[in-house]
């Protein structure tokens, strides 16, 4: 009976159709991401209208697009990202002069924080400080966030609260000084305006402490006042974001995940918590907060999401955020292929347009917005952000060198190693799921593979596995560059595979490596910023060339 009950719950929550099993690095998913990015990269300024500082919502779209692109490609020099940064700087520059005016000001300020923190939080700290002050200056006295035309003391906007809290959480994780009593007031407001069945309305009227609301009384005279799937998830996500910013369930840095991808698990990272003393002044018990989300999950069980529900792409991105924060709040292991993710991928496969875009049914969910949300869902962006915000110093005060290819591990310390040290030491680090701050450009010019044939073959095997299967873009960059230097034709199929890597520099290392290994220095015309068609054409020509020198080689499906 217990098994039947669990099965019934799963079918109710996620739908009755069986979904395929995916991860963010699955070839199906990466191809969807590639196509979506190709669409975003073709957008011109005319496709992204909106005057920065108008706070109408549309002016924040280039920032959202840039954030999604950078989360996928990690390239701050890409024109899409640079355009978003320019717009974000203009938006933030207008905050002090425009003040509370502008309907979408909280959304736009929040997405600017996400982009600045993702690209370079130190460089953009002045802008982050402006947004930090703005958010708390115009927060409602009861903790709510909302549209400036409404009385925020009695009514707030659940969606705007979610994005304001996401910005606040990001500021917290980047060490900006915060008033945690204000964070606590938003959390308490959210729990007060939660519907007695477990969901949230769009606009929520605050009846005061100890007075739970129903959907009928949760807002006044607004067509969107009733609870909905998108707002239910937004409310639950907001509760968890605020709880984590307050560290209600403790330090959520994963001890088994050192925070720098690729660092051995035996090394425990230490990052000074600059807000610890401020946060300690606020005391909120975890039980009511977790109970609020548990009540939401019971509502979700009784009211399963449907494809016809409004604001589909917004909801999907919010779902990924909710589930990722729920994992750490409950101390659950990171799940790379949960049922809700698999179902979402299957749905998005059906919805992706021939040009790589996604398009929402509502006017507000335009193609650029829907596509950005879809990409952020597909790459599990929130889960990635949560577990990469803890980068810091090693125990004992030993900092992590930016060039992690030139290090060795000694107990809990990381020490420099002469350039002549072996590639094998570096591989031991890279194979721990990545390379942290290591990038191809940080490789010493004279780093050499082993001279012993057996040891060299073993190193090449490991590098080929990394370039094909590592979840870390840094590790794949290092592997691609070393394979390109190997002067060994056996690695050609792996470099052909790497031409379609989702990370831009990996593509270029692979392309240039193939040109060097083949001595065909003009290659097959693949440009620095290739389209999917150009990549496919280059891969096919390189396969044909390799078959001409090794007729017995068979390219497997995985190589294709």
Secondary structure, DSSP 8 states (H G I E B T S, - for coil): -HHHHHHHHHHHHH-SS------TTSHHHHHHHHHHHHHHHH--GGGS---TTS-SSGGGHHHHHHHHHHHHH--TTSHHHHHHHHHHHHHHHHHHHHTT-STTHHHHHHHHHHHHHHHHTTTTHHHHHHHHHHHHHTS-TTS----TTS-TTTEEEHHHHHHHHHHHHHHHHTT----HHHHHHHHHHHHHSSBTTS--BSEEE---TT--B-TTTSSSS-TT-SB-HHHHHHHHHHHHHHHHHTTTT---S-TTS-SSTTS-TTS-EE---TTHHHHTT----HHHHHHHHHHHHHHHHHS---TTSSSHHHHHHHHHHHHHHHHHHTT----SS-HHHHHHHHHHHHH--TTS----SSTTS-HHHHHHHHHHHHTTHHHHHHTTTT--EEGGG----S-GGGEEEETTEEEE--TTS-HHHHHHHHTTT--TT--GGGS-TT----SSHHHHHHHHHHHHHHHHH-S-HHHHHHHHHHHHHS--GGGHHHHHHHTT-SSHHHHHHHHHHHHHHHT-TTTT---TT--HHHHHHHHHHHHHHHHHH-TT----GGG-
